[in-house]
Amino acid sequence: MVALVLSNVGKAYRRYAHPRDRLLELLPPRRPRHEPIWVLRNVDITVQSGESLAIVGQNGAGKSTLLKLITGVTKPTEGAVHRHGRIGAILELGVGFHPEFSGRQNILIAGQLMGLEVNEISRAMPAIAEFAEIGSYFDQPLRTYSSGMQLRLAFSVATAIRPDILILDEALAIGDAYFQHKCAARIRAFRRDGTTLLFVSHDPTAVRSLCDRAVLIERGAIVQEGPPDFVLEHYNANIARREAEYRIRAVEGAVDRRPAMRSGDRKATIEGVDIVDAAGASTRAVLSNASIRIRVTVAVHAALETLTVGFLIRDRVGNDAFGTNTYHLAAPAVPLDVGARYVCEFAVGAIALGQGHYSIAVALHESDQHLVRNHDWWDQALAFEVLHAGGPHRIGIVDLPVTSTGLRRL
């Protein structure tokens, strides 16, 4: 039986240039005065009853927005969400608690906010008090509690009655290690009884322990889905890529302030070099075998009949790894106007390089190679790093698609 279905779900928020545009949008002649900002797009998820699904991704990827759509806190801009059964959600522990009310009184209020009847809450009250383990403080004002005691109480009331679908947003990062283990045990008990679990966490141990399947969200879209180990491997690779990106950009900024290693007659010059990933974003850290584009911006300063653009990738010690140019690729030519600017892109379907640091040299020249009529040769125009994308360990500057049959007896 299916517990949850999300079909082509998307969520956009409206951004107005000025507060008055909110009102003007409602007045005739009615026309849009806002810019839609999409935080989720084209999300399709099906969760079976009793299944445990982890949702992982970096901060700002859209995980919390996705949970709010599933719980009904907010409505999708497009697509549909179909739920089957009662949902229990722990999105923000302690929401609705009042510091002047006792723990018991806050439980009555919080339980009703969760949609429980007063008699249901009253029957569950002893079990909530026992699970929270806060002793005599249970009937004291919440302002006398420590932060850990408040979290214990909040989790206890949120999980007092087993739901059909339980949604947790970093809920196991609460309290001390003892109470975290206690919370995990309760969640496992719910799972054994048939509760469907949706779990958002940055803790790989908890994801592997509690979940059957995982999805990875980036920039509001699902980019990987499968067993937790498989998805977490991609997630960790993305984190490493982000860290490498920051480090390389910092080094690149320092290099840009030094004299550049360039030569040529300057009839045409290289104005910029960039690496663009599959999503169209500038990057300096790519996964091995990912698709990228090398983008070169050019300015023409003198009359030229033809212009060849080329690039050369070198490893960290300066060995040539790969190079080509528009002449050898038979790229289409365009008329060259003095004073005009042009852009040339090289699409690399799979950058099959091994893990490590590389640089790119770029050249503008005529004919097939830069040694004749060289206009601009820019060595080490850009540095980037190739990160391991998962799979078996390998060494070297190339990443070949190798498999093995293993030993066979002769």
Steps between C-alpha positions, in 0.01 A plus 500: 500500500621851417535742791610813316518618139649827374430562130699771319499715812645849491499795737568862408493807720426849375763772511378857460725792406302726737239430773235706316517253209314246716196731502533621141500138382145463634365818338378532140650468251626190678843389386788318670735732688713232663785270407446129583788348697490121465631310801372159382426378148395173332509289817359146462508270803300189585531349849349163585332430835757395759791629292767727646627778272789736575513845341854636490655813358694810593341794680276695266440206266123501569462217754298694759273646231436147373397386849266797539331404173460140613352599838269759345657797678531661155345418163692414182510753218475214252444126519318303768569330834291194595520372859342186643469483879568728796823698488714576802767760431790628705613801301574746780504355850325709761290716267204637698653442844443784751767572763249580776300177459604173659619202301160334547313809375730540202440137404124562490550800272763338275296181464195692380716693253603159367135412445454268800186492712524607865406149623775349279756736652380427854535125448851547360610743774661238734696346214618845387621586850676164532677534163611861560658410838487852644363398841332767715565765237204355306265727698737799518502802260688437179728799571663298780604226252842463343508497119558123508194445719285704263618289206424179690147618568445615142613170346297300753173673416571501126541120499247418772259329258630297208412664165459328164770729356772647721702795368820599682713805419834458684303380802770260621747782560336574834611461858782280623619171351276298734183677388603487134526120525163494673342704218654273236361194680150650498525572127610141433203375703267713288657352186448144626134585554462620141558875518637662185803719574628811321827605655710812434847487652865584440603204718608213268493247784136577579405490131663159449352365823141616455434520126442259211537759225630854456460793261752780450366850437705776338367843406142386545522189282560129566838408351556152648278224637582153628646309797628727782868412447479584129327836557723596794809435287376756247403739780848482654657550158294816454615631838862429405443678168360804682799513736741462209315771309548747786867409538577527127316830463707645786825387337380621160436846646857513629639386164300765314693771684834370369650568155336260254708264282378621161641564156376602156454796264172604673302526176244296692500448876347259750276696735389211720503123546242304698380146569123454502329191642196317363266736687661804340684616814863611506716247686858410581434152644344225288430132550693259282305417181259791551400710200642852490546790260818706469398856416746749346416868450695674222549860380616581145723808463624475138371378166517119492372257239488199734554430868569167667420452868672214682547367851747265667444319830811427708541300819646640822863451386444650155458187287262539206181303565279609212471782249309595188378806312223626274713434188532126572136480613388665173291748697299745285667835428337843536595843358744677731435870561760728652393608848249217541493240776431130451450192713616147415390190691645150502252235616672212681251213523693317774817640652669162541786622716624345821469668837739795537584861416520628142549828312377625164706696249309687227625627165379724216677455168456429131508162330551176695750589779610799706866504394402681179333845518431479872267776619465408867636203695389493865668230706325386819200715416288295737552234768249232592474177695354165397336310786436128533140429397464167678564143397827307532824675593731597214819702450647699211384792287241305299182329617441197278179290515664177623336182632646161592385140490729412790709186520400198291649160549692377192 
